[in-house]
Amino acid sequence: MTRYSSLFAARWWQPLGLAGLLALGLATASCKKEEFDDYYTLQDNAGFGLVTTLGGALATKYAPTETVPVVVAFNPGDNLKDITVFQVINRLDSAVVGTYPANGQYNSTPQILTQVVPYTVPANLANKTPVRVDVTLTFADGSKRLRRFTYTAANSPTLKFGTTPVTYRNGLSATQQSSGDILGYSILLNEGGISTVPAGGSTATLFKNVDSLTTFVQVGTDAPRRLAVVRGPSAGAATTVTVNAPVPAGSNGKTLTYSFVAYAQNTSTSLTAAPINIVGPTSFATALKTGRVVFGSGAPSDSLAFNLKTALNEPAAGPAANKDLFVSGISTTSFTLAAANTTRYYKLTPVQVASGLYTTATANAIGLLLFQNTTSADLGTVAVNDVYAVRVRGTGEMMLLRITGIKSSAAGSTGRVKFEYRTL
């Protein structure tokens, strides 16, 4: 009975320490349950120990020269003496990395001690080399507890711009960007890389997981500030990411420099874009252009379509590529319009029309409106005072078009739709 009581008293804290550690979210390594030993003695019972890293579980890929903060957790009453780190490279080359005296800091929440043991990945490791790391906890009574983790040598992330580094979402040129606009950067992560080593091996480069891709912007000579974060964009394989970076308010007249940082555990890689000068918004021309399409049994065949670039009706025999607007359907009381080419329309909402966008909007604002909303070749059934934002033939050219008059075609009479539009 005395022997059982002393054993119970010596081990009561172990489940409590483990439960507290799990409450912190620290990852644990599973171990085989030991069978009961009639000849068990307290001196031979190794204390409790866990191995993890700052912020979570240890990774499966690390880069050469990377410093890994290995966190060792143990119970205060175990009298830990020291911690030894031993590594085995590719199952051949083995060595003691270091032995560190126990010097843990008490954490009251899980009621355990934690100690950070430095471990640096060897600089000469070839890509895809497997490594095993044994962390041995030696206690004052001579007992030991082994904790192990393995990883594969992998490269830190790489970043490069795509074939078209930046796309101006409003459709305007680089010299026409303004506050509130959006710049779309195309970024290639880990070019030619793989995320895992296949069973048959590979000549491709193994890369670390990218935890996040963060966008920064520097306005003039101010310190860079964070704009956005893409979480987990790549598990290591080559991946193209598009980052839509906004132009901050108050940037007109200033130079912006965007940069991107890929974070992977304890390493990071950065990429900086060419500076861009931000100017004031681009206005539409003051003068309006007008046009009309005519339909009905008595209407000329060359009046059914309209060319917005020439501001003239497009002949029936003309190429479809020139027909930005044509009569696609008629009835006695209504009719529909559409584009026969790649020109696309977005119908402004009643609220947008009431706010005066047709007369006050800048080309930058209309360009973003077209980017952020679904456009269509079909204008649908039109009515007087309907307003449409127009992207002309898939280019950066944009317009604003308003329906100004409608004459229905009834009993074979000629009908027409009149409109006006604003251009750059």
NORDA-V108044 format. One line per field, one symbol per residue. burial: + if it has 24 or more other C-alpha atoms within 12 Angstrom, else -. A space follows every 50 residues. Layout:
burial = ???
//
This chain:
burial = -------------+--++--+----+++----------------++++++ ++++--++++++++-+-++++++++++++++++++++++-------+--+ -+-+-----++++++++-++++--+-+++++++++++++----+++++++ +++++++++++---++++++++++-++++++++++++++++-+++++--- ----+++++++++++++++---------++--++++++++++++++++-- ++-++++++++++++++++++++--+++++++++----++++++++---- --+++++++-+-++------++++++++-+---++++++++-++++++-- ------+++-+++++++++++---++++++-++-+++++++++--+++++ +++--++++----+++++++++++
//
